[in-house]
Amino acid sequence: MNWRKLHKEGKITKEKQISSDPIREELLRLRKELEETKLERDTLKKAASSPREAGKI
């Protein structure tokens, strides 16, 4: 059976799709950490590229 059909029928949910496998959990954690790091990097790049604002920090 197709997972989409099962989802529409309410037999599976997003929570059930995510397994409790430690490797999967680590992958999700690392993806979240990477996204946060990218946001920090972009914020710092923006601050460093603006000389007027850099002196106010």
Helices and strands as residue ranges (DSSP letters): H 3-8, H 14-17, H 22-49, H 51-54
